Amino acid sequence: MPASSIFVLVCTPYLSAMAVEQERRFLSSLLSTPLMKERFYQATELVDRNHITRNRTRIKEELSKRPLRSFRFVINKN
């Protein structure tokens, strides 16, 4: 996938439930590629009260917890 690719997802009320599910699956498979995961972690920071970290392991751990803990925020730097 070229680095300059731009992805646009358009949701309209005219899509059938099956078409929406198909788009969701396509987007999910696209976002789970190694390149997209790497870009996600490069563009994300974790704010833990007053501390900001870019540590990939800490971000992964926080995203895996359900429900999310209080005063923890995942922020996209873009």
RAKA-V792755 format. One record per backbone hydrogen bond with DSSP energy under -0.5 kcal/mol. CO is the residue of the C=O (numbers start at 0). NH is the residue of the N-H. E is the energy in kcal/mol with one decimal. If there is no record, write none. Layout:
BEGIN
co: (CO;CO)
nh: (NH;NH)
e: (E;E)
END
This chain:
BEGIN
co: (1;7;8;9;11;15;16;17;18;19;20;21;22;23;24;25;26;27;29;32;33;34;35;36;37;38;40;42;42;44;44;45;45;46;46;47;47;50;52;54;55;56;57;58;59;60;61;68;70;72;72;74;74)
nh: (4;9;10;11;14;19;20;21;22;23;24;25;26;27;28;29;30;31;32;36;37;38;39;40;41;42;43;76;77;46;74;47;52;48;72;49;50;47;45;58;59;60;61;62;63;64;64;71;48;46;74;44;76)
e: (-1.5;-0.6;-0.6;-0.5;-1.4;-2.4;-2.1;-2.2;-2.3;-2.4;-2.3;-2.2;-2.7;-2.4;-2.4;-2.2;-2.6;-1.1;-1.2;-2.2;-2.3;-2.1;-2.3;-2.3;-1.8;-1.6;-0.6;-3.1;-0.5;-0.5;-3.0;-0.7;-2.4;-0.7;-2.6;-0.8;-1.9;-3.4;-2.8;-2.1;-2.6;-2.5;-2.2;-2.4;-1.5;-0.7;-0.8;-1.0;-2.1;-3.4;-0.6;-2.8;-0.5)
END
